[in-house]
């Protein structure tokens, strides 16, 4: 049947035919290695995302705990401006991760703040304030510049209720960007 081919050609075809299963095995092995590497990369990425999420959740939990503490303070619940401001300044001194801490009236007017600025600032147009006024227990704002500090950060807010449980104001904290960026340290660059 292959008599018209020369001996050399038949030998080359025989060798190629013998190598065909080996080549098939190499292709199959390469595909399996690729799939294993892809699964490992996906698993590593998922692990990093979960770790990052846990770090961010700890940050949010810390902010929430601080704000609930502020909102439940007698100096804040029954706002006495001098005591309110001093209380916030004391907390601010212990928490350098914030640009500002403050309490507003229901109309958004600043009643007291850790930076000492009051009255002339109104935050009723801020998303976090509006979320609290709409019934949110913890509101998270967008990235922005603090009105009284001019510093960039992300604001959080909780409702302040007086001794009879009525909404009497909003306690807020503006988290500086540095703590947020520090929570990302150690996370590999995904572009690598």
C-alpha positions in Angstrom: 0.0 0.0 0.0 2.8 2.4 0.8 5.1 0.8 -1.8 5.4 4.0 -3.8 7.0 5.8 -0.7 10.7 5.3 -0.2 12.2 3.5 2.8 13.4 6.7 4.4 9.9 8.3 4.1 8.3 5.2 5.6 10.7 5.3 8.5 10.1 9.0 9.2 6.3 8.3 9.1 6.7 5.4 11.5 8.7 7.6 13.9 6.1 10.4 13.7 3.4 7.9 14.3 5.2 6.5 17.3 5.7 10.1 18.7 2.1 11.1 18.2 0.9 9.7 21.5 3.8 11.4 23.3 2.9 14.7 21.7 -0.7 14.2 22.7 0.4 13.4 26.3 2.5 16.6 26.3 -0.5 18.7 25.1 -2.8 17.1 27.7 -0.2 17.6 30.5 0.3 21.3 29.5 -3.5 21.8 29.6 -3.7 20.2 33.0 -0.8 22.4 34.3 -2.5 25.5 32.9 -5.8 24.6 34.7 -4.0 23.8 38.0 -2.2 27.2 37.8 -5.4 29.0 37.0 -7.2 27.3 40.0 -4.3 28.3 42.2 -4.4 31.9 41.0 -8.2 32.0 41.6 -7.8 30.5 45.0 -5.0 33.0 45.9 -7.1 35.9 44.6 -10.1 34.8 46.6 -8.0 34.5 49.7 -6.6 38.0 49.3 -10.1 39.4 48.7 -11.4 37.8 51.8 -8.5 39.1 53.8 -9.0 42.6 52.5 -12.7 42.4 53.2 -12.0 41.3 56.8 -9.6 44.2 57.2 -12.2 46.7 55.9 -14.9 45.2 58.0 -12.7 45.7 61.1 -12.3 49.3 60.2 -16.0 49.8 59.7 -16.7 48.0 63.0 -14.2 50.2 64.9 -15.9 53.4 63.4 -19.4 52.1 64.2 -18.4 51.3 67.8 -16.8 54.7 68.3 -19.9 56.5 66.8 -22.3 54.5 68.9 -20.2 55.4 72.0 -20.4 59.1 71.0 -24.2 58.9 70.3 -24.9 57.3 73.7 -22.8 59.8 75.7 -24.8 62.0 78.0 -22.8 65.0 76.7 -24.1 64.3 73.2 -27.6 62.9 73.8 -28.7 66.1 75.6 -26.3 68.4 73.7 -24.4 70.8 75.9 -22.2 72.4 73.3 -19.2 73.1 75.6 -19.2 69.5 77.0 -20.0 68.0 73.7 -17.1 69.7 72.0 -14.7 68.8 74.8 -15.8 65.2 74.8 -15.2 65.0 71.0 -11.8 66.7 71.3 -10.8 64.1 73.9 -11.9 61.2 71.7 -10.2 62.9 68.7 -6.9 63.0 70.5 -7.1 59.3 71.0 -8.1 58.5 67.4 -5.7 60.0 64.9 -7.3 58.0 62.1 -10.1 60.6 61.9 -10.1 64.0 60.3 -13.0 65.1 62.4 -15.8 63.9 64.8 -19.0 65.9 65.2 -22.6 66.2 66.1 -25.3 68.0 64.1 -28.8 69.1 64.8 -31.7 67.6 62.8 -31.4 70.4 60.2 -27.7 69.5 59.6 -26.2 72.5 61.4 -23.0 71.6 63.2 -23.5 71.7 67.0 -20.1 70.6 68.1 -17.0 69.1 66.6 -13.6 67.8 67.6 -11.9 70.6 65.6 -13.8 73.3 67.5 -15.7 74.5 64.5 -19.5 74.9 64.9 -22.6 76.7 63.6 -21.4 78.0 60.3 -21.2 74.5 58.7 -24.2 72.5 57.6 -24.0 69.0 56.3 -27.7 68.4 55.4 -26.7 67.9 51.8 -24.3 65.1 52.6 -25.4 61.5 51.7 -24.5 60.1 55.1 -26.6 62.7 56.9 -29.5 62.1 54.6 -29.2 58.3 55.1 -29.4 58.7 58.9 -32.4 61.0 58.6 -34.1 58.4 56.4 -33.7 55.8 59.2 -30.3 54.2 58.6 -28.6 52.9 61.8 -25.1 53.4 60.3 -24.6 55.4 57.2 -21.5 55.5 55.1 -20.8 58.5 52.9 -18.7 58.8 49.8 -15.2 60.0 49.5 -15.1 63.8 50.0 -13.4 66.7 51.6 -14.5 67.7 55.1 -16.2 71.1 55.1 -14.5 72.3 58.3 -11.1 70.6 57.8 -10.7 70.5 54.0 -9.1 67.0 54.5 -10.1 64.1 52.3 -11.8 61.1 53.8 -14.9 58.9 54.0 -17.7 59.9 56.5 -19.8 57.6 58.7 -22.8 58.6 60.7 -25.3 57.3 63.3 -28.4 58.7 64.8 -28.3 60.5 68.2 -31.4 59.8 70.3 -32.3 61.8 73.4 -33.2 60.3 76.8 -36.8 59.6 75.6 -35.6 57.9 72.4 -36.4 60.6 69.9 -34.0 61.5 67.1 -32.2 64.6 68.3 -29.2 64.7 65.9 -26.6 62.9 63.9 -23.1 61.9 65.1 -20.5 61.6 62.4 -16.9 60.7 61.9 -14.7 61.4 58.9 -12.1 58.6 58.5 -8.9 59.9 57.0 -7.6 58.2 53.9 -4.3 57.1 55.6 -5.9 54.3 57.7 -7.9 53.1 54.7 -4.7 52.9 52.6 -2.8 51.2 55.5 -5.5 48.5 55.5 -4.5 47.8 51.9 -0.8 47.4 52.7 0.6 44.0 52.1 -2.0 43.2 49.4 -0.1 42.3 46.3 -0.6 44.3 43.2 -3.1 42.4 41.1 -1.4 43.6 37.9 1.7 41.5 38.7 
